[in-house]
Amino acid sequence: MRPVYSFLALLMFCICPALSQVYTGELHLRVTDPSGLGVRASVQVRSQVNQYANSFVTDDGGNLAVPGLSYGPYSVTVEGKGFAAASKTIEIRSALPVDSSIKLEVAAVDATIEVNDKQTLIDPNRPSSIMQIGSKEIDKRVASLPGRSIQDLVNTQPGWLYEGNAVLHPRGSEYQTQFVVDGVPLTDNRSPSFGPEIEADDIDSVSIYTAGFPAEYGRKMGGVVELNTKHYDDSALHGQVIAAGGSYDTAQGYTRVQNTWNKNTLGASASGSMTSHYLNPVVPQNYTNAGTTGDFAVKYDRDFTAKDRLTMSVRHELARYEIPNELVQQNGGPIQPGDVYPGGQLQTGDNFETMGTVNYQHIFSPDVLGTLSGFVRNNQNDLYSNQNSYPIIFDLNNYFNEGYFKGTLSWHYKNQEWKAGVESDNTFLHEKWNYVITDPNQYDDGTPLVFGFAQHRPDLEQSAFVEDLIRLGKWTVSAGLRWDHYQLVVNQNNFSPRVSVGRYFPSLKLVGHFSYDRIFQTPSFENILAASSPLINAIDPAVLRLPVKPSTGTYYEGGFTEAFSDKLKLDVNFFRRDERNFADDDEIESTTVSYPIAFDKAILYGAETKISLVNTGKLSGYVSYSYIVGNAWFPVTGGLFVGDDVTNALTQLTGHFPDSQDQRNTLRSRFQYQALPRLWLSSGVSYGSGLPFDFDGDPSQVLAEYGQTVLNRLNFSRGRILPTLAISASMGIDLYKTDRIQTRFQVDGDNLNNRLNVIDFGGLFSGNAIGPGRSFIARLNTSF
């Protein structure tokens, strides 16, 4: 019986909210007439550096609260009927609300105002690099196949690479990405085959860290992706309806509605999708790859007083999908002349997640803010195999229950912004799986033909942090210290100091920065109990188990951001990562049980640059380039090894090898042209020089299992996949547009060059991934 039912009883008392982000604040604006009385007016808030642009309406008293604003400068423009428009620049530098007022004057004849947000192109007080994706870029993004809309957005940024099935890898790190949804940290694997999708249409903005991490963040430190969900801040009824469909029998739907009355805000959203291309196929034929997803969420906000706010919501997500087959799996086994097979393999998977969180915020004084946050969730992942599965029939039922608490205190003192807090995360892991081998020839002698595993254990983690953001003239310093305690397979404590320094050069319109981050990364907990259990000894006569310890290390980054003529922005970063107990993953005897392992150390270094074109009228866009080199060193220091791998683990004690994300050159670009007031066109390109691969077989085996077209994309002499290239194009038109309602039609074409792009290759079964071929998706988007 699924454990989610008993878990729902707890959820009824703790319904899910939006929590505060790390470097976000809030704007409290009051708009008055010349006599000082409040005025109902429209307000535009814009920030080029944060890719933020939104419109609001004050209440009848002229008041407006805009939460969730990332630190930085904002241009605020106010227009009221019968008054001259007014504009000013406001800076958000604290978690505490910024109070500001704008007095409107009576309009003169033919009075006009030019909205000028050029001063927000760069942030002179930012001590580290943060990549931002705003609401416009999200709304006009190239449409994604179901299950990966957020991952596709993040993958457009320099330094990020895909592995098969939308597993994100920041700067060469393996499975060390955490998503923070309205302040809720999700540290488990969020790729389509492990966790339900976080739908991009639900998101208003994205902030991405790969260095200069605030001390508030820990546990998964390869990269942090902050997601702010949509929120309307006036009393009108708002909503959005999206319908989409296209190649691979894809159909998608999304709807959202929100209403605000008095001091209450209630919103709900729902989405669903289906496709015949859910995961990355392993052969071009795209065998057995159908998938469906669903999502439902409700959110409630209540401002009890001007100083007290409660936010709650609840979310349930699900995905059901098929596991792509290779040629031999599709045919039921190796093809021999004259053989007749009863049918091919069919493996199906699903995952479910129900989550609830609550956040209470209290302003003690104009300089002190406190928050209490918590969430609970249940996550379940299943896999089922039919009787024709080859070379193994495998079934899995893994789930975990998680309870999380966090308390923080923020205070402003002169030119400093202090923040301190504690958090506790308790995850109760349950693993259960079994197999029946259908072809013993694919396994070591002595491997049992039938085996089952079941175990449960708690993962207990606590932490505390303190950090300070200091402004010293043209210098900005962020300094913090974090303490972590991890108790699962091992019991460890660690202190992690972090420092970021930025310097603004006004004459050059340039901000230089340097960051130093000590990191403590907990291992991935997917199947970690199986990897450390003595029960696995029954699988093979030779078994080696080494406790998987957390990764520790040091990250360095230096770089700058420069503005040219208020129309062009250049970001350049150089980085190096030194890690001990470098995290990786492996699988048990060609099953689908992936579990964490670790190597002695790794060194990852490289450079990134992004050129953004803004403020040019009709043309906007970007070009980004990444150069990454990654190497890991023997010996292995953690994980499970069976059969021949035991000998390799015990004898391979020196030397190094390329990290699996050692792609030297990656280029991405996208430009948009506003051809007519209601018509825009865009085009982009994505290029990768190819990942390394390590395959135990030879080209003839590749031919039999994957086909000639896949073999043609591999360079065995270099151990590299041949370069990938995909060209995309989009067209959008506003079919109907008023101040209240807007309907837009958009059509996207991806991989228009129709190249067979092999993303990954390696492993005996289902170890490679192929990108989508030429595909098209059309979207109809209505918002009100």
C-alpha positions in Angstrom: 0.0 0.0 0.0 1.3 3.4 -0.8 2.6 5.3 2.2 1.1 8.6 0.9 -2.3 8.0 2.6 -1.0 8.0 6.1 1.2 11.0 5.1 -1.8 13.0 4.0 -3.1 13.2 7.5 0.0 15.2 8.5 -0.4 17.4 5.4 -3.9 18.5 6.5 -2.2 20.5 9.3 0.7 22.0 7.3 -0.4 23.4 3.9 2.3 24.5 1.5 3.5 28.2 1.1 5.9 30.4 -0.6 9.0 31.0 1.5 11.5 33.8 1.2 14.5 33.4 -1.1 18.0 34.1 0.1 18.9 37.4 -1.7 15.3 38.7 -2.1 13.4 41.6 -0.5 10.2 43.4 -0.8 9.1 46.9 -2.0 6.3 48.8 -0.1 5.2 51.7 -2.3 2.8 54.5 -1.5 1.5 56.8 -4.3 -0.1 60.1 -3.4 -1.5 63.2 -5.0 -0.1 66.7 -4.3 -2.1 67.0 -1.1 -0.7 63.7 0.2 -3.9 61.6 -0.3 -3.5 58.1 -1.7 -4.1 57.5 -5.4 -5.1 54.4 -7.3 -2.4 54.2 -10.1 -0.6 51.7 -12.3 3.0 50.9 -11.5 5.7 49.4 -13.6 8.7 47.8 -11.9 11.7 46.9 -14.1 15.3 45.7 -13.6 17.5 44.8 -16.5 20.1 43.1 -14.3 17.5 40.8 -12.8 15.5 40.3 -16.0 12.5 41.6 -14.2 9.5 43.5 -15.6 6.0 43.6 -14.1 3.0 45.8 -13.9 0.8 46.4 -10.8 -2.1 48.5 -9.6 -2.1 50.2 -6.2 -5.2 49.9 -4.0 -7.6 52.8 -3.4 -5.3 54.1 -0.7 -2.3 54.2 -3.1 -0.5 51.3 -1.4 1.3 48.4 -3.2 3.5 45.6 -1.8 5.8 43.8 -4.3 7.4 40.7 -2.7 10.1 38.4 -4.1 12.4 41.0 -5.6 16.0 39.9 -6.1 18.7 42.3 -4.7 19.5 45.0 -7.2 18.4 48.3 -8.7 14.8 48.7 -10.0 13.2 51.4 -12.1 9.7 52.3 -10.8 7.3 54.2 -13.1 3.8 55.4 -11.8 0.9 56.6 -13.9 -2.4 57.8 -12.6 -5.4 59.3 -14.4 -5.2 63.1 -14.5 -1.6 63.1 -13.2 1.8 63.4 -14.8 3.7 60.1 -14.8 6.6 59.9 -12.4 9.7 57.6 -12.3 12.5 56.8 -9.8 15.2 54.2 -9.2 14.9 52.1 -6.0 17.4 49.6 -4.7 16.5 46.4 -2.9 19.4 45.4 -0.6 17.7 43.7 2.4 15.2 41.0 3.3 13.4 43.8 5.1 10.8 45.7 3.1 11.9 48.9 1.5 9.4 51.7 2.1 9.2 54.3 -0.7 6.7 56.9 -1.8 6.0 58.8 -5.0 4.0 62.0 -5.2 2.2 62.6 -8.5 1.7 66.1 -9.9 -1.3 67.3 -11.9 -0.6 66.6 -15.6 0.4 69.4 -17.9 -0.8 69.6 -21.4 1.0 67.1 -23.6 3.1 65.9 -20.7 5.1 62.7 -21.4 7.7 60.7 -19.6 10.3 58.3 -20.9 10.6 55.1 -19.0 14.3 54.7 -18.4 15.7 51.5 -16.9 19.2 51.7 -18.4 20.6 52.4 -14.9 19.5 48.9 -14.0 21.6 47.1 -16.6 24.2 46.1 -14.0 24.2 45.9 -10.2 27.1 47.9 -8.8 26.7 46.2 -5.4 26.7 42.5 -6.4 29.7 40.6 -5.0 29.3 37.5 -7.1 27.9 36.2 -10.4 24.2 35.2 -10.5 22.4 34.3 -13.7 18.9 35.6 -14.0 16.0 34.4 -16.2 13.0 36.8 -16.2 9.3 36.3 -16.8 9.5 37.5 -20.5 12.2 35.0 -21.3 10.2 32.3 -19.6 7.0 33.1 -21.4 8.6 33.2 -24.8 11.0 30.3 -24.3 11.3 27.5 -26.8 8.6 24.9 -25.8 9.9 21.8 -24.1 8.7 18.2 -24.2 6.8 17.2 -21.1 8.8 16.7 -17.9 11.8 19.1 -18.5 10.6 22.7 -19.0 12.7 24.1 -16.1 15.7 22.0 -16.9 15.7 23.2 -20.5 15.6 26.8 -19.2 18.6 26.3 -16.9 20.5 24.4 -19.6 20.5 27.6 -21.7 22.9 29.2 -19.2 26.7 29.0 -19.5 28.4 26.3 -17.4 25.4 23.9 -17.4 25.3 20.6 -19.3 22.7 17.9 -19.8 23.1 14.2 -19.2 20.4 11.8 -20.5 16.9 12.4 -19.3 17.5 16.1 -18.4 19.9 15.4 -15.5 21.6 18.8 -15.0 25.3 19.1 -14.3 26.7 22.5 -13.2 30.4 22.9 -14.0 31.0 19.2 -14.1 29.3 18.2 -10.9 27.3 15.0 -10.7 23.8 15.0 -9.1 24.7 18.1 -7.0 21.9 20.5 -8.1 19.3 21.7 -5.7 16.1 23.5 -6.7 14.7 26.1 -4.3 11.0 26.6 -5.0 9.7 29.7 -3.1 12.4 29.1 -0.5 11.8 25.3 -0.2 15.1 23.5 -0.9 14.6 20.2 -2.9 17.9 18.3 -2.8 16.8 15.1 -4.5 17.2 14.3 -8.2 14.5 16.3 -10.1 15.1 14.8 -13.5 12.0 13.3 -15.3 12.9 9.7 -14.5 13.3 10.5 -10.7 10.9 13.3 -9.8 7.8 15.0 -11.1 8.2 18.2 -13.2 8.3 21.7 -11.8 6.3 23.4 -14.5 8.0 26.5 -16.0 4.6 28.2 -16.7 4.2 28.3 -12.9 7.4 30.3 -12.5 7.9 34.1 -12.6 11.7 34.3 -12.3 14.8 32.1 -11.9 18.1 32.9 -10.1 21.0 30.6 -10.7 24.1 30.3 -8.5 27.3 28.3 -9.4 29.6 30.3 -7.1 29.5 32.9 -4.4 26.9 30.8 -2.5 25.3 32.4 0.5 26.0 30.5 3.7 22.2 29.8 3.9 22.6 27.2 1.2 24.2 23.8 1.7 24.1 20.0 1.1 23.9 20.1 -2.7 26.4 22.7 -3.9 27.1 22.0 -7.6 24.5 24.6 -8.5 21.5 26.2 -6.8 18.4 27.1 -8.9 16.0 29.5 -7.1 12.5 29.5 -8.6 9.9 32.2 -7.7 6.4 31.2 -8.6 3.9 33.6 -10.1 2.0 36.0 -7.9 -0.2 39.0 -8.8 -0.3 41.8 -6.3 -3.6 43.6 -6.9 -7.2 42.9 -5.9 -8.4 41.9 -9.4 -9.1 38.4 -10.6 -6.1 37.1 -12.6 -5.5 33.9 -14.5 -3.8 32.1 -17.4 -4.8 29.3 -19.8 -2.3 27.6 -22.1 -2.9 24.8 -24.6 -0.1 23.3 -26.6 0.6 20.4 -29.0 2.9 19.1 -31.6 5.5 16.5 -32.6 5.7 13.1 -30.9 1.9 13.2 -30.2 2.6 15.8 -27.6 -0.3 17.6 -25.9 0.0 20.0 -22.9 -2.4 22.1 -20.9 -2.0 24.6 -18.1 -4.4 26.8 -16.1 -4.0 29.2 -13.2 -6.3 31.6 -11.4 -5.8 33.9 -8.4 -8.0 36.3 -6.5 -7.2 38.9 -3.8 -9.7 40.3 -1.3 -9.1 42.4 1.8 -5.8 40.9 3.2 -6.2 37.5 1.6 -4.9 36.0 -1.6 -5.9 32.6 -3.0 -4.5 30.9 -6.1 -4.7 27.6 -7.8 -3.0 26.0 -10.8 -3.3 22.7 -12.7 -1.4 21.2 -15.6 -1.3 18.0 -17.6 0.7 16.6 -20.5 1.2 13.5 -22.7 3.9 12.6 -25.2 5.5 9.6 -27.0 9.0 11.1 -26.3 9.1 11.5 -22.5 12.7 10.2 -21.8 15.7 10.4 -24.1 15.5 7.3 -26.3 18.6 5.0 -26.6 18.0 4.3 -30.3 16.6 6.6 -33.0 13.4 4.5 -33.4 12.2 5.9 -30.0 10.8 2.6 -28.8 8.5 2.5 -25.7 8.8 6.1 -24.6 5.2 7.4 -23.9 4.6 9.5 -20.8 2.0 11.5 -19.0 2.3 14.1 -16.2 -0.1 15.9 -13.9 0.1 18.7 -11.4 -2.2 20.5 -9.0 -1.4 23.3 -6.5 -3.3 25.6 -4.2 -1.7 28.6 -2.5 -3.1 31.0 0.2 -1.6 34.2 1.6 -2.8 36.2 4.6 -1.5 39.5 5.9 -2.8 39.6 9.4 -1.2 43.0 10.1 1.3 45.2 8.3 4.0 43.2 10.2 2.6 39.6 10.1 2.2 37.4 7.0 1.3 33.7 6.7 1.7 31.9 3.4 0.5 28.4 2.7 0.0 26.0 -0.3 -0.3 22.4 -1.2 1.0 20.6 -4.3 0.5 17.1 -5.8 2.5 16.0 -8.8 2.7 12.7 -10.8 4.3 11.2 -13.8 3.8 7.9 -15.5 6.1 6.8 -18.3 7.8 4.0 -20.3 11.5 3.1 -20.2 13.0 3.3 -23.7 14.2 0.0 -25.2 17.4 -0.8 -27.1 17.2 -3.0 -30.2 17.8 -6.3 -28.4 15.3 -5.3 -25.7 12.6 -4.4 -28.2 13.0 -7.8 -29.9 13.1 -9.8 -26.7 16.8 -10.7 -26.9 19.8 -11.0 -29.3 18.6 -11.4 -32.9 19.6 -14.8 -34.5 18.6 -15.9 -38.0 15.3 -17.8 -37.9 14.4 -16.9 -34.3 10.9 -15.9 -33.4 10.3 -13.8 -30.3 7.1 -13.5 -28.3 7.4 -9.7 -28.0 9.7 -7.1 -26.6 10.5 -5.7 -23.2 8.1 -3.2 -21.6 9.3 -1.4 -18.5 7.1 1.3 -17.0 7.9 3.8 -14.3 6.0 6.4 -12.2 6.7 8.9 -9.5 4.4 10.8 -7.2 5.0 13.7 -4.9 2.7 15.4 -2.4 4.2 18.4 -0.5 3.0 20.9 2.0 4.9 23.8 3.6 4.1 26.8 5.8 5.9 30.1 6.3 5.3 32.8 8.9 7.0 36.2 8.7 7.1 38.9 11.4 8.6 42.3 11.3 9.9 43.1 14.8 11.1 46.6 13.9 12.1 48.5 10.7 15.5 46.8 11.0 14.6 43.2 12.2 12.7 40.5 10.4 12.1 36.9 11.5 10.7 33.9 9.6 9.7 30.3 10.6 9.3 27.8 7.8 8.6 24.1 7.5 7.5 21.5 5.0 6.6 17.9 4.8 6.4 15.7 1.7 6.1 12.2 0.4 8.0 11.1 -2.8 7.5 7.7 -4.4 9.3 6.2 -7.4 8.2 2.9 -9.0 9.4 0.6 -11.8 7.6 -2.4 -13.3 8.8 -4.9 -16.0 6.9 -7.3 -18.1 7.8 -11.0 -18.5 9.6 -10.4 -21.8 12.1 -8.0 -20.3 15.8 -8.6 -21.3 18.2 -9.5 -19.8 16.4 -8.9 -16.4 12.8 -8.5 -15.1 13.1 -5.8 -12.5 10.5 -4.2 -10.2 11.2 -1.3 -7.7 9.2 0.6 -5.1 11.2 3.3 -3.4 9.7 6.2 -1.4 10.7 8.7 1.3 8.9 10.9 3.8 10.6 14.2 4.6 10.1 16.8 7.3 12.0 20.1 7.1 12.2 23.1 9.5 14.0 26.4 9.2 14.1 29.5 11.3 15.9 32.7 10.3 16.5 36.2 11.6 17.5 39.1 9.4 18.5 42.5 10.6 19.8 45.7 9.1 22.6 47.7 10.8 24.0 50.8 9.2 25.7 49.5 5.9 25.3 45.8 6.8 22.6 43.2 6.2 22.9 40.3 8.7 21.1 37.0 8.5 21.4 33.9 10.8 19.4 30.7 11.0 19.1 27.1 11.8 17.5 24.2 9.8 16.8 20.5 10.3 16.0 18.1 7.5 14.8 14.5 8.4 14.2 12.1 5.5 13.0 8.6 6.1 14.2 6.4 3.2 12.4 3.2 2.1 13.9 1.0 -0.6 12.4 -2.2 -2.0 13.2 -4.0 -5.3 13.6 -7.4 -6.8 14.7 -9.0 -10.0 14.6 -12.2 -12.1 17.4 -12.7 -14.6 16.2 -13.8 -18.0 19.7 -14.2 -19.7 22.3 -15.6 -17.2 25.0 -15.2 -19.9 25.0 -11.4 -19.3 26.0 -11.8 -15.7 29.0 -13.1 -13.7 28.9 -16.8 -12.7 27.3 -17.3 -9.4 24.9 -14.3 -9.7 21.6 -15.5 -8.2 18.8 -15.7 -10.8 16.2 -14.3 -8.4 16.9 -11.7 -5.7 15.0 -9.2 -3.5 16.0 -6.3 -1.3 14.1 -4.2 1.3 15.4 -1.8 3.8 14.6 1.5 5.5 16.6 4.1 7.4 16.5 7.8 8.4 18.7 10.4 6.9 19.2 13.1 9.6 20.7 16.5 8.7 21.0 19.7 10.7 22.7 23.0 10.0 23.2 26.6 11.2 24.6 29.6 9.4 25.4 33.3 9.8 26.2 35.7 7.0 26.7 39.5 6.5 26.4 41.6 3.3 28.5 44.7 3.8 28.6 47.8 1.5 31.8 49.9 1.8 31.6 52.6 -0.9 32.3 51.0 -4.2 33.2 47.7 -2.4 30.6 45.0 -1.5 31.5 42.0 0.7 29.5 38.9 1.5 30.9 36.8 4.3 29.3 33.8 5.9 30.0 30.6 7.9 27.9 27.4 7.8 27.9 24.3 10.0 26.5 21.0 8.7 25.8 17.7 10.4 25.1 14.6 8.3 24.1 11.2 9.6 23.1 8.3 7.3 25.8 5.8 6.3 28.4 7.9 8.0 28.2 10.5 10.8 30.1 13.8 10.0 30.2 17.5 10.9 31.7 20.3 8.9 32.3 24.1 8.9 32.2 25.9 5.6 33.4 29.6 5.4 32.4 31.6 2.3 33.5 35.0 1.1 32.6 37.0 -2.0 34.0 40.5 -2.8 32.8 42.9 -5.5 34.2 46.2 -6.7 32.4 48.8 -8.9 34.3 50.9 -11.4 31.9 53.7 -12.5 34.0 55.1 -15.3 34.1 51.6 -16.9 30.6 50.6 -16.0 32.2 47.4 -14.7 31.8 45.3 -11.6 34.6 42.9 -10.8 34.1 40.0 -8.3 35.9 37.1 -6.6 34.5 34.3 -4.5 35.8 31.6 -2.2 33.4 28.8 -1.2 34.1 25.9 1.1 31.6 23.2 0.3 30.2 20.1 2.1 28.0 18.0 -0.2 25.9 15.1 1.1 25.7 12.1 -1.2 22.7 11.4 -3.4 20.3 9.2 -1.4 18.8 7.4 -4.3 19.4 3.7 -3.5 22.2 4.5 -1.0 20.8 1.9 1.4 21.2 -0.9 -1.2 24.8 0.3 -1.9 25.7 0.0 1.7 23.8 -3.1 2.8 25.4 -6.5 3.5 22.3 -8.0 1.9 23.8 -7.2 -1.5 26.6 -9.8 -0.8 24.2 -12.5 -2.1 24.2 -10.9 -5.6 27.8 -11.9 -6.4 30.6 -13.9 -4.8 32.8 -10.9 -5.0 31.5 -7.7 -3.3 33.2 -4.6 -2.1 31.3 -2.0 -0.1 32.9 1.4 0.9 30.8 3.9 2.8 29.9 6.9 0.6 31.1 10.0 2.5 30.0 13.6 1.8 32.1 15.5 -0.7 34.2 18.4 0.6 36.2 20.9 -1.4 36.9 24.5 -2.4 35.4 26.5 -5.2 37.1 29.6 -6.6 35.6 32.1 -9.1 36.8 35.4 -10.5 35.2 37.6 -13.2 33.4 40.8 -14.1 30.3 42.2 -15.6 30.6 45.3 -17.9 28.0 47.4 -19.6 28.6 49.0 -23.0 26.5 52.0 -24.2 23.6 50.8 -22.0 22.7 48.3 -24.7 25.3 45.5 -24.3 26.3 43.6 -21.2 29.3 41.2 -21.0 29.7 38.6 -18.3 33.0 36.8 -17.9 33.8 34.2 -15.3 36.8 31.9 -14.6 36.4 29.1 -12.1 38.2 26.2 -10.4 36.7 23.4 -8.2 38.8 21.1 -6.1 36.8 18.3 -4.5 37.6 15.3 -2.3 35.3 12.2 -2.4 34.1 13.3 -5.8 30.5 12.1 -6.2 29.5 9.9 -9.2 27.0 7.1 -9.7 26.9 3.5 -10.9 24.4 0.7 -11.3 24.0 -2.8 -9.9 24.6 -5.6 -12.5 23.0 -3.8 -15.4 19.8 -3.1 -13.5 18.1 0.3 -13.3 19.3 0.7 -9.7 21.5 3.7 -9.8 23.4 4.4 -6.6 26.1 6.9 -5.4 29.9 6.2 -5.6 32.9 8.4 -5.0 36.4 8.9 -6.2 39.4 10.2 -4.3 39.4 13.7 -5.8 38.5 15.8 -8.8 39.7 19.0 -10.3 37.3 21.0 -12.5 38.2 24.3 -14.2 37.1 26.5 -17.0 35.7 29.8 -18.3 32.3 31.2 -19.2 31.2 34.2 -21.0 27.8 35.6 -22.0 27.0 38.7 -24.2 23.5 40.0 -23.7 22.0 42.6 -26.1 19.3 44.8 -24.5 17.7 48.2 -25.0 18.1 48.2 -28.7 14.5 48.5 -29.7 13.6 45.6 -31.9 16.5 43.2 -31.5 17.5 41.5 -28.2 19.2 38.2 -27.3 22.4 36.6 -26.1 25.4 34.5 -27.0 27.1 32.3 -24.4 30.2 30.1 -24.4 31.6 27.7 -21.9 34.9 25.9 -21.6 35.1 23.1 -19.1 37.9 20.6 -18.2 37.2 18.0 -15.6 39.3 15.1 -14.3 38.7 12.6 -11.5 41.4 10.6 -9.7 41.6 7.0 -8.5 41.2 5.2 -6.1 37.5 4.8 -5.5 36.6 5.9 -2.0 32.9 5.0 -1.7 30.2 2.8 -3.2 29.3 -0.7 -4.1 31.3 -2.9 -6.4 30.5 -6.4 -7.5 32.2 -9.0 -9.8 35.1 -7.8 -11.9 34.6 -4.3 -10.6 35.9 -5.4 -7.2 39.3 -6.2 -8.7 39.4 -3.0 -10.6 38.5 -1.0 -7.5 41.2 -2.7 -5.4 44.0 -2.5 -8.0 43.3 0.9 -9.8 44.9 3.1 -7.1 46.5 5.8 -9.2 45.9 7.8 -12.4 43.0 10.0 -13.5 40.2 10.0 -16.1 37.9 12.6 -17.7 34.9 13.5 -15.7 31.7 12.4 -17.6 30.8 16.1 -18.1 34.2 17.0 -19.5 32.7 18.8 -22.6 35.4 21.3 -23.6 33.3 23.7 -25.7 29.7 24.6 -25.5 28.1 27.5 -27.5 24.5 28.7 -27.2 22.6 31.7 -28.5 19.1 33.0 -29.1 18.0 36.3 -30.6 14.6 37.8 -31.0 13.4 40.4 -33.5 10.2 42.5 -33.1 9.2 42.5 -36.7 5.8 44.2 -36.1 4.2 45.6 -32.9 2.4 42.3 -32.4 4.7 39.9 -34.3 8.2 38.7 -33.2 10.6 36.2 -34.6 13.5 34.4 -32.9 16.2 31.9 -33.7 18.9 30.1 -31.7 21.7 27.5 -31.8 23.1 25.0 -29.4 26.5 23.4 -30.0 28.5 21.0 -27.9 31.9 19.5 -28.8 30.9 16.1 -27.3 31.2 14.3 -24.0 33.6 11.4 -23.3 32.4 7.8 -23.1 33.7 4.6 -21.7 32.2 1.5 -23.3 33.2 -2.1 -22.4 32.3 -3.5 -25.8 33.5 -2.9 -29.4 31.8 -1.3 -32.4 30.1 -4.5 -33.5 28.3 -4.6 -30.1 27.2 -1.0 -30.6 25.9 -1.9 -34.1 23.8 -4.8 -32.7 22.4 -2.9 -29.7 22.0 0.6 -31.0 22.3 0.6 -34.8 24.5 2.1 -37.5 23.3 5.7 -37.1 24.3 5.7 -33.4 27.7 4.1 -34.2 28.3 6.8 -36.8 28.2 9.5 -34.0 31.0 7.9 -31.9 34.7 8.4 -32.1 36.2 5.3 -30.5 39.8 6.3 -31.1 39.3 9.5 -29.0 36.6 8.0 -26.7 34.4 11.0 -27.5 30.9 11.5 -28.8 30.9 13.6 -32.0 29.7 17.2 -31.6 26.0 18.0 -31.2 24.2 20.8 -33.0 20.6 21.9 -32.9 19.1 25.0 -34.5 15.8 26.4 -33.3 13.4 29.0 -34.4 10.2 30.6 -33.1 7.4 32.9 -34.1 4.9 34.6 -31.8 1.9 36.9 -32.5 -0.4 38.7 -30.2 -3.8 37.8 -31.5 -5.7 39.9 -28.9 -4.3 42.5 -26.6 -5.9 44.9 -24.1 -4.9 46.3 -20.7 -6.8 43.3 -19.2 -6.6 40.4 -21.6 -3.8 39.1 -23.9 -3.8 36.1 -26.2 -0.6 35.0 -27.9 0.0 32.3 -30.4 3.6 30.8 -30.6 5.1 28.1 -32.7 8.5 26.6 -32.0 10.8 24.4 -34.1 13.7 22.6 -32.5 16.6 20.8 -34.1 15.6 22.1 -37.5 18.8 20.7 -38.9 17.5 17.3 -37.9 20.9 16.0 -36.6 21.1 12.8 -34.7 22.5 14.2 -31.4 23.9 11.6 -29.1 24.0 13.2 -25.7 25.5 10.3 -23.6 26.9 6.9 -24.5 28.2 4.0 -22.3 27.1 1.1 -20.2 25.7 -2.2 -21.2 22.0 -1.4 -21.3 20.2 1.9 -21.6 23.4 3.8 -20.9 23.1 6.3 -23.7 20.7 9.0 -24.6 19.6 10.6 -27.9 18.2 14.1 -28.3 14.9 14.8 -30.1 14.9 15.0 -33.9 13.3 17.8 -35.8 10.1 18.7 -33.9 7.5 21.4 -33.7 5.2 22.6 -30.9 2.5 25.3 -31.1 1.2 27.1 -28.0 -1.9 29.3 -27.4 -1.5 31.4 -24.3 -4.3 33.6 -22.8 -3.7 35.6 -19.7 -6.0 38.0 -17.8 
